[in-house]
Amino acid sequence: MSKEPFFPPSPGNPAPTPSLDELLGAHARAGAPAGTEAPQPGARQPGAPQPAALQPGAPQPATPQPADFAEPAPPPVQHLPAQAAALTAEARVPLLLVHAGFSEGALIQTWMQHVMKGASLYLARFQEGVTDLVLDNQPNAVLIQFDPCCIDAAVALSAQLQASYPQIPRLAIGRTRHAQCMLAALRTGVQDFIDIDGSVDNAQQVVHQLLDAPPAGGVQLSRAPQTALVSARAGLGCSLLAAHLSAHLQARLQWPQPAPAPSAAASSTDEALSSLLIELGHPGGDCAIYLNTPGEFGFADAVHQQHRLDRRMAQSAIARHASGLRLLTLAQQPQVLASGDVQALLNRLGHYFRHVVLDLGACDSPQLLKDVLPGASEVWVLCDQSVASVVGTAQLLRQLEMLQVPRERLRLIVGRHDKRLELSAAQIARQLQLPLLAQLPERRRELSRVVDQGRLFTPQQRREPYVQAVAQLVRRLLADHHPEMALPDSAAAHPLTRLLQRLRRN
């Protein structure tokens, strides 16, 4: 998606009062929270590189020619900064024009720039994942090119936007002499049809009326909840818990449908994305080993290529476990990642998946903790029954407080719990002043035996105490964030187990 430079108004044709530029600015400010100021149209963000077309000595883009000429090259497309995705709920793109390119698309761009009289107009093509761009940037309105060369794509996009985001107005733009295009646009429920063969004043009046209306409530974002796991020391089993939790949660989120075969799922482009495990601890790679799911596309790659990362790419590029769980791992040698880019990626991934588990382990990067934890739905702090672990966890909690992580989101998990030890889980929770969420039993020998075979405990191994503890955590996540999937324990149990329970009650 791009924002093109606009032609200034001609000296002899003053802009109406109020100008469309002022109306756009007021409309954007009306949809922003109090205390924020909408950016001026065309203004370059601080720290952003100057576009190559505007640098001194650089060749300027050619002005698109009328449709009578043979297909001129469309103006160069420049993507919005990655930080724009992190401002989904705060900043909104005024108008988005979706076109098919070629000579007719270039002509529509030039004509709309004249209509806008210098106000911001953002561009995208049909093949650029428009629905994801609308979700990330929440335009005040979408203009769709309806032309014989792209009528099928225009109809499909308009219908999809109507189904997904009915609160965002849609306008069709084309030529009324193409009656089939105008009729197809009206059948998809667009608010109006702008004729580029008609009067510019009429088009400006239509846009004025559209922007003069109160701003829409915006896209009702349903970002996936994020559960972060963190520990003060390495070696407490944080990654092992994250791997089990994510795999078992994946099984429940797609229950009762059985998981597809790995070969079929790898080639499917319509597979639902349920759970995502992001391993951010250092050194990384433990979760990939536990799940036996290596992947060439890592977290740093996703950060750098997030302008291309749509739902289809998430399905194909991110490593997939046999259960359907997706895995992103930080490289062994972590790179310096911009805070805005990390937050933007997590925001974008939250639109594609139903639940995200963040394994931070004993993270030694305060900046990464600051980027990830404040936005997490809940933070689970893992500690064991040693004094050193309790002291380290207390220091970690002070660090999280300095990073302004909300205290009410913190929960304590006591790992490797042994009832024979004097330091109980309740005493640790009181000492750390954290709510006790769960106790993981001491099962290092059993876990090592399973992991050494390249496997994890499965949800079906219900007699295993570790599986029972993980199942309790999964039920907690389902009840809090996915109530439609939070079935009673008796419904999720094996039929034979339910029969035995009834016999005992009788």
C-alpha positions in Angstrom: 0.0 0.0 0.0 1.4 3.4 -0.9 0.8 7.1 -0.5 1.5 9.0 -3.7 2.6 12.7 -4.0 -0.3 14.9 -5.1 -0.6 17.7 -7.6 -1.0 21.1 -5.9 -4.2 23.0 -6.6 -4.0 25.3 -9.6 -3.6 29.1 -8.7 -6.8 30.1 -10.3 -9.0 27.5 -8.7 -9.0 28.0 -4.9 -10.0 25.2 -2.7 -13.5 25.3 -1.1 -14.0 26.1 2.5 -13.4 24.0 4.4 -10.9 22.2 2.2 -10.9 18.5 1.7 -7.5 18.4 3.3 -8.8 20.1 6.4 -11.9 17.8 6.5 -9.7 14.8 6.2 -7.5 16.0 9.1 -10.5 16.7 11.3 -12.0 13.4 10.5 -8.8 11.5 11.4 -8.5 13.4 14.6 -12.1 12.6 15.5 -11.4 8.9 15.2 -8.2 9.1 17.3 -8.0 9.0 21.1 -7.8 12.1 23.2 -4.4 13.6 23.4 -3.2 12.4 20.0 -2.8 14.6 17.0 -3.4 13.3 13.5 -0.3 13.6 11.2 -0.4 16.2 8.5 -1.2 14.7 5.0 2.0 14.0 3.1 4.3 14.7 6.1 7.2 12.4 6.5 7.4 10.6 9.9 10.5 11.4 12.0 13.3 9.1 11.4 11.8 7.7 8.2 14.1 7.6 5.1 13.3 10.1 2.4 11.7 8.5 -0.6 14.2 8.0 -3.4 11.9 9.9 -5.8 12.2 13.0 -3.6 16.0 13.0 -3.0 18.1 15.6 -4.7 19.2 14.6 -8.1 16.9 11.6 -8.3 14.7 11.1 -11.4 11.2 12.1 -10.7 8.3 9.7 -11.5 6.7 10.3 -14.8 3.1 11.7 -14.8 0.6 9.0 -15.9 -0.7 9.7 -19.4 -4.3 9.5 -20.6 -5.7 6.1 -21.5 -5.2 6.7 -25.2 -1.5 6.0 -24.7 -0.1 2.5 -24.5 0.1 1.4 -20.9 2.5 3.7 -19.2 4.4 2.5 -16.1 2.4 3.2 -13.0 3.8 5.5 -10.3 6.3 3.8 -8.0 4.7 2.2 -5.0 6.1 2.8 -1.6 5.0 0.8 1.4 3.8 2.4 4.6 6.2 2.2 7.5 6.0 -1.0 9.4 5.0 1.0 12.5 1.7 1.8 11.0 0.4 -1.7 11.8 1.1 -1.0 15.5 -1.2 2.0 15.4 -4.3 0.0 14.3 -6.6 1.3 17.0 -5.1 4.8 17.2 -4.4 6.0 13.6 -6.5 5.5 10.6 -5.8 5.9 6.9 -8.2 8.5 5.4 -9.0 7.0 1.9 -7.7 3.8 0.3 -7.9 3.4 -3.5 -7.7 -0.2 -4.8 -6.9 -0.4 -8.5 -5.7 -2.9 -11.0 -2.7 -0.9 -12.4 -2.1 -0.5 -16.1 -3.1 2.6 -18.0 -6.7 2.8 -16.6 -5.5 2.4 -13.1 -2.9 5.2 -13.6 -5.5 7.4 -15.1 -7.9 6.8 -12.1 -5.0 7.7 -9.7 -4.3 11.0 -11.5 -8.0 11.9 -11.6 -8.5 11.1 -7.9 -5.4 13.2 -7.0 -7.1 16.1 -8.8 -10.3 15.4 -6.9 -8.5 15.2 -3.5 -6.6 18.5 -4.2 -3.5 17.5 -2.3 -5.2 15.5 0.5 -3.8 12.1 1.4 -4.8 9.2 -0.8 -3.4 5.7 -0.2 -3.1 3.1 -2.9 -3.1 -0.6 -3.1 -3.6 -3.2 -5.9 -6.0 -6.1 -5.9 -3.2 -8.7 -5.5 -1.7 -7.0 -2.4 -3.9 -8.6 0.3 -6.3 -5.7 0.6 -8.4 -7.2 3.4 -5.3 -7.5 5.6 -4.3 -3.9 4.8 -7.8 -2.7 5.8 -7.6 -4.7 9.0 -4.2 -3.1 9.9 -4.8 0.5 8.8 -8.6 0.9 9.1 -9.3 3.4 6.3 -12.3 5.7 6.6 -13.4 4.6 3.2 -12.3 2.2 0.4 -12.6 3.2 -3.3 -12.6 0.2 -5.6 -11.9 0.4 -9.3 -14.6 -1.2 -11.3 -13.5 -1.7 -14.9 -13.9 -4.5 -17.5 -10.3 -5.5 -17.0 -10.8 -6.2 -13.2 -14.5 -6.6 -12.7 -14.2 -10.1 -11.2 -11.5 -9.0 -8.7 -13.5 -5.9 -7.8 -16.7 -7.8 -7.2 -14.9 -10.3 -5.0 -13.1 -7.7 -3.0 -16.2 -5.5 -2.5 -18.2 -8.6 -1.3 -15.5 -9.6 1.0 -15.2 -6.2 2.6 -18.9 -6.0 3.0 -18.9 -9.3 4.9 -15.8 -8.6 7.0 -16.0 -4.8 7.6 -19.6 -3.6 6.9 -19.0 -0.4 8.9 -16.3 0.9 6.4 -18.0 2.7 3.5 -17.1 1.4 0.0 -17.2 3.5 -3.2 -16.9 2.3 -6.7 -14.9 4.3 -9.3 -15.0 3.8 -13.0 -17.0 4.8 -16.1 -20.7 4.8 -16.2 -20.6 4.0 -19.9 -19.5 0.5 -18.8 -23.0 -0.4 -17.6 -22.0 -4.0 -16.6 -19.4 -2.6 -14.2 -21.7 -0.1 -12.7 -24.4 -2.7 -12.2 -22.0 -5.2 -10.7 -20.8 -2.5 -8.2 -24.2 -1.5 -7.1 -25.1 -5.2 -6.6 -22.3 -5.5 -4.1 -23.8 -2.8 -2.0 -21.4 0.1 -2.6 -22.5 3.5 -1.3 -21.9 5.4 -4.5 -20.4 5.1 -8.0 -17.9 7.8 -9.0 -17.7 8.4 -12.8 -14.3 9.6 -13.9 -15.9 10.9 -17.1 -18.2 13.1 -15.0 -17.7 16.3 -13.2 -14.8 16.7 -10.7 -17.1 18.9 -8.6 -19.6 16.1 -8.2 -17.0 13.7 -7.1 -15.7 16.2 -4.6 -19.2 16.6 -3.2 -19.5 12.8 -2.8 -16.2 12.6 -0.9 -17.1 15.7 1.2 -20.4 14.1 2.2 -18.6 10.8 3.0 -15.9 12.5 5.2 -18.3 15.0 6.8 -20.2 12.1 8.4 -19.2 10.9 11.8 -16.3 8.4 11.7 -17.2 4.8 11.7 -16.6 2.8 14.8 -13.6 1.2 13.1 -12.8 -2.4 12.6 -13.8 -4.5 15.6 -10.4 -6.0 16.2 -10.3 -9.5 17.6 -6.6 -9.8 18.2 -5.6 -13.1 19.6 -4.8 -13.2 23.3 -1.1 -13.5 24.1 0.1 -15.7 27.0 3.7 -14.9 27.9 5.9 -17.3 29.9 9.0 -15.9 31.7 11.5 -17.1 34.3 14.3 -15.5 36.2 16.8 -18.3 35.6 17.5 -20.7 32.7 16.9 -24.4 33.1 13.5 -24.2 34.9 11.6 -25.9 32.1 10.0 -22.8 30.7 10.4 -23.8 27.0 9.3 -27.4 27.7 6.1 -26.0 29.4 5.6 -23.6 26.4 5.9 -26.4 23.9 3.4 -28.7 25.8 1.0 -25.8 26.5 1.0 -24.7 22.8 0.6 -28.2 21.4 -2.2 -29.2 23.8 -4.0 -25.8 23.3 -3.8 -26.4 19.5 -5.5 -29.8 20.0 -8.3 -28.2 22.0 -8.8 -25.2 19.7 -9.4 -27.5 16.7 -11.3 -30.1 18.6 -13.3 -32.1 17.7 -12.0 -32.0 14.1 -8.9 -34.3 13.8 -5.7 -32.7 12.7 -5.0 -33.1 9.0 -2.1 -35.1 7.8 1.2 -33.1 7.6 1.5 -33.4 3.9 -2.1 -32.3 3.2 -1.9 -29.5 5.6 1.4 -28.2 4.2 -0.2 -27.8 0.8 -3.4 -26.4 2.0 -3.9 -22.6 1.8 -7.2 -22.5 3.6 -6.0 -24.2 6.8 -7.2 -22.4 10.0 -4.5 -20.9 12.1 -5.1 -21.7 15.7 -2.0 -21.5 17.9 1.3 -19.8 17.4 4.3 -20.4 19.6 7.0 -17.6 19.5 10.2 -18.6 21.2 12.1 -15.4 22.2 14.4 -16.8 24.9 18.2 -16.9 24.5 19.8 -19.1 23.5 16.8 -20.0 21.3 15.8 -23.2 19.5 14.8 -25.4 22.4 11.1 -25.3 21.4 12.0 -26.3 17.9 14.0 -29.3 19.2 11.2 -30.4 21.6 8.6 -30.1 18.8 11.0 -31.5 16.2 9.9 -28.7 14.0 12.9 -26.8 12.4 12.1 -23.8 10.3 14.1 -21.5 8.1 11.7 -18.6 8.6 12.5 -17.1 12.0 11.2 -14.3 14.1 13.7 -11.8 12.8 12.7 -12.7 9.2 9.1 -12.1 10.1 9.9 -8.7 11.6 11.9 -7.6 8.5 9.4 -9.0 6.0 6.1 -8.1 7.8 5.0 -5.7 5.0 4.6 -8.9 2.9 3.3 -11.1 5.8 -0.4 -11.8 5.1 -2.5 -14.8 6.2 -1.4 -16.8 3.2 2.3 -16.2 3.9 1.8 -17.1 7.6 0.3 -20.4 6.5 3.1 -21.3 4.2 6.3 -19.7 5.6 6.0 -20.2 9.4 7.2 -23.7 10.5 4.3 -26.1 11.2 4.2 -28.9 13.7 2.2 -32.1 12.9 -0.6 -31.0 15.1 -1.0 -27.7 13.2 0.8 -25.6 15.7 3.0 -22.9 14.1 6.4 -22.0 15.5 8.6 -18.9 15.2 12.0 -19.0 16.8 14.5 -16.3 17.5 17.9 -16.9 15.9 20.8 -18.3 18.0 22.6 -14.9 17.4 19.7 -12.5 17.9 19.6 -9.3 15.8 18.8 -5.8 17.0 15.1 -5.3 16.2 13.4 -2.0 16.3 10.8 -1.8 19.1 8.0 -0.5 16.7 8.7 -3.3 14.3 8.4 -6.0 17.0 5.2 -4.6 18.3 3.8 -4.2 14.8 4.6 -7.8 14.0 2.9 -9.1 17.2 -0.1 -7.0 16.4 -0.3 -8.4 12.8 0.2 -12.0 13.9 -2.6 -11.5 16.4 -5.0 -11.0 13.5 -4.2 -14.3 11.9 -4.1 -16.7 14.9 -6.5 -17.5 17.6 -4.0 -17.7 20.4 -0.3 -16.7 20.7 2.1 -18.2 23.3 5.3 -16.3 23.9 8.2 -18.2 25.4 10.6 -15.6 26.9 12.3 -18.0 29.2 15.2 -16.3 31.1 15.2 -13.4 28.6 18.4 -11.3 29.0 17.1 -8.4 26.8 15.3 -5.7 28.8 14.3 -4.1 25.5 12.6 -7.3 24.3 10.7 -7.6 27.6 9.6 -4.0 27.3 8.4 -4.6 23.7 6.5 -7.8 24.4 5.2 -8.1 28.0 3.1 -4.9 28.3 0.9 -6.0 25.4 0.5 -9.6 26.7 -2.9 -10.7 27.9 -1.3 -12.4 30.9 2.2 -13.1 32.1 3.0 -16.5 33.7 6.1 -16.4 35.9 7.8 -19.7 36.4 9.7 -20.4 39.6 10.9 -23.6 41.4 11.2 -24.5 45.1 14.8 -23.3 45.5 15.8 -20.2 47.4 17.9 -18.9 44.6 15.0 -19.2 42.2 12.7 -17.3 44.6 15.3 -14.5 45.0 15.9 -14.2 41.3 12.1 -14.1 40.6 11.7 -11.3 43.1 14.4 -9.3 41.2 12.6 -10.2 37.9 9.3 -8.8 39.3 11.0 -5.5 40.2 12.3 -5.3 36.6 8.8 -6.0 35.2 7.5 -3.2 37.5 10.0 -0.8 36.0 8.9 -1.8 32.6 5.3 -1.0 33.6 4.0 -4.5 33.1 0.6 -4.5 34.9 0.9 -6.4 38.1 -2.7 -7.7 37.8 -1.7 -9.7 34.7 1.1 -11.6 36.5 0.5 -15.2 37.7 2.9 -17.6 39.4 3.6 -21.2 38.3 5.7 -23.3 40.6 7.6 -25.9 38.6 9.2 -29.1 39.7 7.0 -29.1 42.7 7.8 -31.7 45.3 5.4 -32.0 48.3 8.2 -33.4 50.5 10.1 -30.1 50.4 9.4 -27.6 53.2 9.2 -24.6 50.9 5.6 -25.0 49.6 4.1 -23.4 46.6 1.7 -21.3 48.8 4.7 -20.0 50.7 6.5 -19.0 47.5 3.3 -17.2 46.3 3.0 -15.3 49.5 6.6 -14.3 49.5 6.4 -13.0 45.9 2.9 -11.6 46.4 1.6 -13.3 43.2 -1.6 -15.3 42.7 -0.7 -19.0 42.5 -1.8 -20.3 39.1 -0.5 -23.9 39.0 2.0 -26.4 40.3 4.0 -28.5 37.9 5.0 -31.8 39.4 8.6 -33.0 39.5 8.8 -35.2 36.4 12.3 -34.5 35.0 13.2 -38.1 34.5 9.9 -38.9 32.6 10.1 -35.7 30.5 13.7 -36.5 29.6 12.8 -40.0 28.5 10.0 -38.7 26.2 12.0 -35.7 24.8 15.0 -37.9 24.1 12.7 -39.9 21.8 11.8 -36.7 19.9 8.3 -36.5 21.3 6.2 -34.7 23.9 3.5 -35.9 26.2 0.2 -36.1 24.3 -3.1 -34.9 25.7 -4.3 -38.5 25.6 -1.8 -39.5 28.3 -4.2 -38.4 31.0 -2.6 -40.5 33.8 0.7 -38.6 33.5 0.7 -35.9 36.3 2.5 -33.4 34.0 -0.2 -33.8 31.4 -2.8 -33.2 34.1 -1.1 -30.0 35.1 -0.9 -28.7 31.5 -4.5 -29.7 30.9 -5.5 -27.5 33.9 -3.7 -24.5 32.3 -5.3 -25.2 28.9 -8.7 -25.2 30.5 -7.9 -21.9 32.2 -7.0 -20.4 28.8 -10.1 -21.7 27.1 -12.4 -20.5 29.9 -10.8 -17.0 29.9 -10.2 -16.4 26.2 -12.1 -19.0 24.2 -15.4 -19.7 26.1 -17.0 -21.3 23.1 -14.3 -24.1 23.3 -14.3 -24.4 27.1 -16.3 -27.6 27.4 -16.9 -29.3 30.7 -14.2 -31.7 31.8 -16.6 -34.6 31.5 -17.3 -33.7 27.8 -13.6 -33.7 27.0 -12.9 -36.9 28.8 -12.8 -40.3 27.2 -16.2 -42.1 27.1 -14.8 -44.9 29.2 -13.6 -42.4 31.8 -17.1 -40.8 32.0 -18.6 -44.2 32.4 -16.4 -45.0 35.3 -17.2 -41.7 36.9 -20.9 -42.5 36.7 -20.4 -45.9 38.2 -18.4 -44.5 41.1 -21.2 -41.9 41.8 -23.8 -44.7 41.7 
